[in-house]
Amino acid sequence: MTETAETTRQEAYRPTFTLDEGPLDEVHAFWLAGMSCDGCTISAAGAQNPSVEQLLNARLPGLPRIVLHHPVLSVTAGKDFMQAHHAAKAGKLGAPYVVLFEGSVPDERIAGEFGGYWSAMGADEREGAGKQPIPTAQWLHDLAPGAAAVIAVGTCATWGGIPAAIGNVTGAMSVMDFLGEEYLSALGLPPINIPGCAPVGDNTTETIAAVLMFLAGFGPLPEFDELGRPAWLFGETVHRRCVLAGNYEEGKFAESYGERKCLVELGCWGPVVQCNIVSRGANGHMGGCMNTGGICIGCTMPGFPDAFAPFYKRPPGSLMSTTLSRTTGSFVDYLRQFTLKSRNRTRRWKRDNAVPSGWAKVDGGLNPAERMVGGVYEFLKRRRTGFSAAGSHRQRAYQNPSHAYIRKSPHDHEVER
């Protein structure tokens, strides 16, 4: 392939940013932190699919390189670090950018009345006033209008979270609340929300990648729900994918931590909480609250923490459902245990009424009641299928020619040859 042809082929795969006429080579990402513990940063840094390194080095086909401006992860500091922020605010950055906000947005007017601030980054130098810290809420206000997208990372940023709980003195709020219902980014997108305390690392990087695909003109707009959450990540409740969910319908509920049973009666809110941490794991498909024996306290939901407190107390709504589950679950559990035992035996073990296991003594047979239930079970299993039971007269008739051949003496086989 000639150099010209190779260049043409590469150009064909370079996406075009919808606000630019030329191809998109890079996108700046400004990570701002409000009332935050930096847990969302730690979680995102541990993401694996895709990883932060893949996003920064443009290793995903179709995506541009991301230039990350992060107060913790960036190499530069001071004026050098803040230079890009001021350029973006002035409209002189020369490249599209997105804003990622971690933590809730405090009401800086409250702190301002006392001559202070809640959360700030960088300094504003004015004549006669000296250096004044610039609140991150002000940066969000200034950068949001020109951003291709604003992405709220973590429950504090998406809904307000713990800093916005009842009794707080900061007036903390979510990015959505701060920007208002009418806000749209430069590409016409409302704020995008990735809840979690902290959110699953892969949820953050995957959403960023999906949004960049759209911004680059290389893919469709991802599906978001009515609250701006990635619909493919938050469309199901914790309970539906929980590793312990099967115990619920069998009426098996844990009474203490460490039991591998449903945790609803210990205070788990999984049946009504939208989150994928059980199926995806906290990071690298490892961990996750219920996977490690913990309960769900609803940290991805808009009402957290107030609506789910006090934690570790049985939700009132579970009383009726668990009572019904126990009533029907005992029968369901018996049927499943019987099926497990009757199907978990080989033909030879059934014939010998013994299981030759060196690990433990295993009962190889079935008692009269179990054999009776087994007969009904086999009848219903074969019904309307045309299948005859193993060892039936019909099956033996099919097998007789083979058995007759095997029973012949070697001399008879030689004669046939």
C-alpha positions in Angstrom: 0.0 0.0 0.0 1.4 3.4 -1.0 2.0 6.2 1.6 -0.8 8.2 0.0 -3.3 5.3 0.1 -2.3 4.6 3.7 -2.9 8.2 4.7 -6.3 8.2 2.9 -7.3 5.1 4.7 -6.3 6.6 8.1 -8.2 9.8 7.3 -11.3 7.8 6.6 -11.4 6.5 10.1 -10.7 9.9 11.8 -14.0 11.3 13.2 -15.1 14.8 12.6 -16.3 16.9 15.6 -19.7 18.4 14.8 -18.6 21.8 15.9 -15.5 21.7 13.7 -15.0 21.3 10.0 -11.8 19.3 10.4 -11.0 15.9 12.0 -11.0 15.7 15.8 -7.5 14.9 17.1 -8.0 15.6 20.8 -10.6 16.6 23.4 -9.7 18.4 26.6 -11.3 17.1 29.8 -11.5 19.4 32.8 -12.1 17.4 36.0 -13.4 19.7 38.8 -14.0 18.7 42.4 -16.6 20.3 44.7 -17.6 18.8 48.1 -15.7 15.6 47.4 -13.7 12.8 49.1 -11.9 12.0 45.8 -13.3 8.5 45.9 -14.7 8.9 42.4 -11.2 9.8 41.1 -9.8 6.7 42.8 -12.5 4.5 41.3 -12.1 5.9 37.8 -8.3 5.6 37.9 -8.8 1.8 38.6 -11.1 1.3 35.6 -10.0 -1.4 33.2 -12.6 -1.5 30.4 -11.7 1.0 29.1 -8.9 2.2 31.2 -7.9 5.8 31.7 -4.6 5.0 29.9 -6.5 3.9 26.8 -8.5 7.1 26.8 -5.5 9.3 27.3 -3.5 7.6 24.6 -6.2 7.3 22.0 -6.1 3.5 22.0 -9.8 3.1 21.3 -10.6 3.0 17.6 -12.5 6.1 16.5 -11.8 8.1 19.6 -9.5 11.1 19.8 -6.8 11.6 22.5 -8.1 13.0 25.8 -6.0 15.7 27.4 -6.9 15.4 31.1 -6.7 18.4 33.4 -7.0 16.8 36.8 -5.9 18.5 40.1 -4.6 15.2 41.5 -3.5 13.3 38.4 -1.9 16.1 36.3 1.9 16.5 36.3 1.8 20.3 36.1 0.7 22.5 39.0 0.1 26.1 39.8 -0.2 28.6 36.9 0.9 26.1 34.4 -2.0 23.8 35.4 -4.6 26.5 35.4 -3.6 28.0 32.1 -5.9 25.7 30.1 -8.8 26.5 32.4 -8.5 30.2 31.7 -8.0 29.6 28.0 -11.2 27.5 27.9 -13.1 30.1 29.8 -12.0 32.8 27.4 -12.9 30.6 24.4 -9.2 30.4 23.3 -8.5 26.8 24.0 -8.5 25.9 20.3 -10.1 22.4 20.9 -13.4 21.1 22.2 -13.7 20.2 25.8 -15.9 18.3 28.3 -16.4 19.1 32.0 -16.3 16.3 34.5 -17.5 17.3 38.0 -16.9 15.2 41.1 -18.6 16.0 44.4 -21.6 18.2 45.1 -21.7 21.9 44.3 -21.8 24.1 47.4 -23.6 27.4 47.6 -20.5 29.7 47.6 -22.7 32.7 48.5 -23.0 31.3 52.1 -19.2 31.1 52.5 -18.7 34.4 50.7 -20.7 36.2 53.3 -17.9 35.3 55.8 -15.1 36.1 53.3 -14.3 32.5 52.6 -15.1 29.6 50.2 -16.2 26.0 50.4 -14.1 24.5 47.5 -11.8 26.4 45.2 -9.1 25.8 42.6 -6.7 28.4 41.2 -6.6 32.1 42.0 -8.0 35.2 40.4 -5.5 38.1 40.4 -7.1 41.5 40.3 -5.5 44.9 40.8 -5.9 46.1 44.3 -7.6 42.9 45.5 -4.6 40.5 45.4 -5.1 36.8 44.8 -8.5 35.4 45.4 -9.3 31.7 45.3 -11.7 30.7 42.5 -14.5 28.4 43.7 -14.9 25.3 41.7 -18.6 26.2 41.5 -17.6 29.3 39.6 -15.4 27.2 37.2 -18.5 25.0 36.5 -20.6 28.1 35.9 -17.9 29.5 33.5 -16.9 26.4 31.6 -20.4 24.7 31.3 -21.7 26.9 28.5 -18.9 26.1 26.1 -18.5 22.5 27.0 -19.4 19.8 24.5 -20.8 17.9 27.5 -21.0 18.1 31.2 -20.7 14.8 33.1 -21.4 14.5 36.8 -19.4 11.7 38.3 -20.6 10.1 41.6 -23.7 10.5 43.7 -22.6 13.8 45.3 -22.3 15.3 41.8 -25.4 13.7 40.3 -27.9 14.1 43.2 -26.1 16.0 46.0 -25.2 13.0 48.0 -24.0 13.1 51.6 -22.8 16.8 51.5 -26.4 17.7 50.6 -28.0 15.6 53.3 -30.5 17.2 55.8 -28.8 19.5 58.2 -25.9 20.5 56.0 -24.6 24.1 56.3 -23.1 24.4 52.8 -26.3 24.5 50.7 -24.7 21.7 48.6 -26.6 20.5 45.5 -26.1 18.4 42.4 -24.7 19.6 39.1 -28.2 19.4 37.6 -29.6 21.6 40.4 -26.8 24.1 40.0 -27.1 24.4 36.2 -30.9 24.3 36.1 -33.4 22.5 33.9 -32.8 24.8 30.9 -29.1 24.1 30.7 -27.8 22.5 27.5 -24.2 22.0 26.5 -22.7 23.4 23.3 -23.9 20.3 21.6 -27.3 20.4 23.1 -26.9 17.8 25.9 -28.3 18.2 29.4 -25.9 17.1 32.2 -25.0 13.4 32.1 -25.1 11.6 35.4 -23.0 8.6 36.6 -24.2 7.9 40.2 -22.4 5.8 42.7 -20.5 6.3 46.0 -18.1 5.7 44.4 -19.4 4.8 41.0 -18.1 1.6 39.3 -14.8 2.6 37.6 -15.8 1.1 34.3 -19.1 2.9 34.4 -17.3 6.2 34.4 -14.8 5.5 31.6 -17.3 3.6 29.5 -19.8 6.5 29.6 -17.1 8.9 28.7 -16.0 6.8 25.8 -19.6 6.4 24.5 -20.2 10.2 24.8 -17.0 10.9 22.9 -18.0 8.5 20.2 -21.1 10.7 19.7 -19.3 14.0 20.0 -16.8 12.9 17.4 -19.5 12.0 15.0 -18.4 8.4 15.1 -21.5 6.8 16.8 -25.1 7.5 17.9 -26.1 9.4 21.0 -26.0 6.8 23.8 -29.3 6.0 25.5 -29.9 7.9 28.7 -32.9 7.7 31.0 -35.2 10.5 32.3 -32.5 11.5 34.9 -29.6 11.5 32.5 -28.2 8.2 33.6 -26.7 5.7 31.1 -29.7 3.5 30.5 -27.7 0.4 29.7 -25.9 0.6 33.0 -28.8 1.7 35.4 -31.8 0.0 33.8 -32.1 -2.8 36.3 -32.2 -3.1 40.0 -29.5 -4.6 42.2 -31.8 -7.5 43.1 -32.2 -8.7 39.6 -28.5 -9.4 39.2 -27.7 -10.1 42.8 -25.7 -13.3 43.5 -28.0 -14.0 46.4 -31.3 -13.1 44.8 -32.3 -16.8 44.2 -32.7 -17.2 48.0 -35.5 -14.6 48.0 -38.0 -16.8 46.1 -37.1 -19.8 48.2 -37.8 -17.9 51.4 -34.2 -18.0 52.7 -33.2 -14.8 54.5 -30.0 -14.2 56.4 -30.3 -13.5 60.1 -26.6 -12.4 60.5 -23.8 -11.3 58.3 -21.8 -14.0 56.6 -24.8 -16.2 55.7 -25.1 -16.8 52.0 -28.8 -16.0 51.9 -30.9 -13.0 50.8 -29.9 -9.9 52.9 -33.2 -8.0 52.7 -34.1 -8.6 56.3 -30.6 -7.2 57.3 -31.5 -3.9 55.7 -30.7 -4.4 52.0 -32.5 -2.1 49.6 -31.4 -4.0 46.5 -34.9 -4.7 45.2 -35.6 -1.0 44.6 -32.1 0.4 43.8 -30.9 0.8 40.3 -27.2 -0.2 40.1 -25.0 -2.7 38.3 -22.3 -3.2 40.9 -23.2 -6.8 41.5 -23.0 -7.9 37.9 -19.9 -5.7 37.0 -18.0 -5.6 40.3 -16.5 -2.5 41.9 -13.3 -2.5 39.8 -11.9 -5.0 37.4 -15.0 -7.2 37.9 -13.9 -7.7 41.5 -15.8 -6.9 44.7 -19.2 -5.3 44.8 -21.4 -4.9 47.9 -23.6 -8.0 47.8 -20.8 -10.0 46.2 -18.8 -9.6 49.4 -21.7 -10.1 51.8 -22.7 -6.5 52.3 -26.1 -5.0 51.9 -27.2 -2.3 49.5 -27.9 1.1 51.1 -29.1 2.8 48.0 -26.0 5.0 47.3 -26.8 5.4 43.6 -30.3 6.8 44.1 -31.4 10.5 44.2 -32.8 10.1 47.7 -29.5 8.9 49.2 -28.7 9.1 52.1 -31.8 10.6 53.8 -34.4 8.4 52.0 -32.6 5.2 53.0 -31.6 6.0 56.5 -31.3 4.5 59.1 -29.0 2.0 57.4 -28.9 -1.7 58.4 -32.5 -1.7 59.4 -35.1 -3.9 57.7 -37.0 -1.8 55.1 -40.7 -1.6 56.1 -41.9 -2.6 52.6 -40.1 -5.9 52.9 -42.3 -7.3 55.7 -45.2 -8.4 53.3 -43.0 -9.6 50.5 -40.7 -11.7 52.7 -43.7 -13.2 54.5 -45.2 -14.3 51.2 -41.8 -15.5 50.0 -41.4 -17.7 53.1 -44.9 -19.1 52.6 -44.3 -20.2 49.0 -40.6 -20.6 49.3 -40.6 -23.6 51.5 -42.5 -25.6 48.9 -40.3 -24.2 46.1 -37.2 -25.0 48.1 -38.3 -28.7 48.6 -39.0 -29.2 45.0 -35.6 -27.8 44.0 -33.7 -29.8 46.6 -35.5 -33.0 45.4 -34.7 -32.2 41.8 -31.1 -31.5 42.7 -30.7 -34.8 44.6 -32.5 -36.9 42.0 -30.7 -35.4 39.0 -27.3 -35.3 40.7 -26.8 -39.1 40.5 -25.4 -41.3 37.7 -27.1 -44.4 36.5 -24.5 -46.6 38.1 -24.8 -44.8 41.5 -28.5 -45.4 41.4 -28.1 -49.0 40.6 -25.5 -49.6 43.4 -27.4 -47.3 45.8 -24.0 -45.7 46.7 -21.8 -42.8 45.6 -18.0 -43.7 45.6 -16.9 -40.2 46.7 -13.7 -40.0 48.7 -14.6 -36.4 49.9 -17.6 -37.2 52.0 -20.3 -39.9 52.6 -23.1 -39.3 50.1 -26.5 -41.0 50.2 -26.8 -42.7 46.8 -30.5 -43.8 47.0 -34.0 -42.3 47.3 -36.5 -43.2 50.0 -40.0 -44.5 49.0 -41.6 -41.0 49.2 -38.8 -39.6 47.0 -39.2 -42.4 44.5 -42.9 -41.8 44.3 -42.3 -38.1 43.6 -39.6 -39.0 41.2 -42.0 -41.2 39.2 -44.5 -38.3 38.9 -41.6 -36.0 38.0 -40.3 -38.3 35.2 -43.8 -38.6 33.8 -44.3 -34.9 33.7 -40.8 -34.3 32.3 -41.4 -36.7 29.3 -45.0 -35.8 28.7 -45.8 -34.7 25.1 -42.1 -35.1 24.1 -42.1 -38.6 22.6 -39.2 -39.4 24.8 -39.1 -42.8 26.6 -37.4 -43.1 30.0 -33.9 -44.3 30.1 -33.8 -48.1 30.3 -37.4 -48.4 28.9 -38.5 -51.3 26.7 -38.5 -48.9 23.7 -34.9 -47.8 24.4 -33.7 -51.4 24.9 -35.3 -52.4 21.6 -33.2 -49.8 19.9 -30.1 -50.9 21.7 -30.5 -54.7 21.3 -28.7 -55.0 17.9 -25.6 -53.3 19.4 -25.7 -55.4 22.5 -26.2 -58.6 20.4 -23.2 -57.7 18.3 -21.0 -57.2 21.4 -22.2 -60.5 22.9 -20.9 -62.5 19.9 -17.6 -64.4 20.3 -14.5 -63.2 18.5 -14.8 -66.3 16.3 -18.3 -65.3 15.1 -16.9 -61.9 14.1 -14.1 -63.5 12.2 -16.6 -65.7 10.3 -18.6 -62.6 9.4 -15.5 -60.9 8.0 
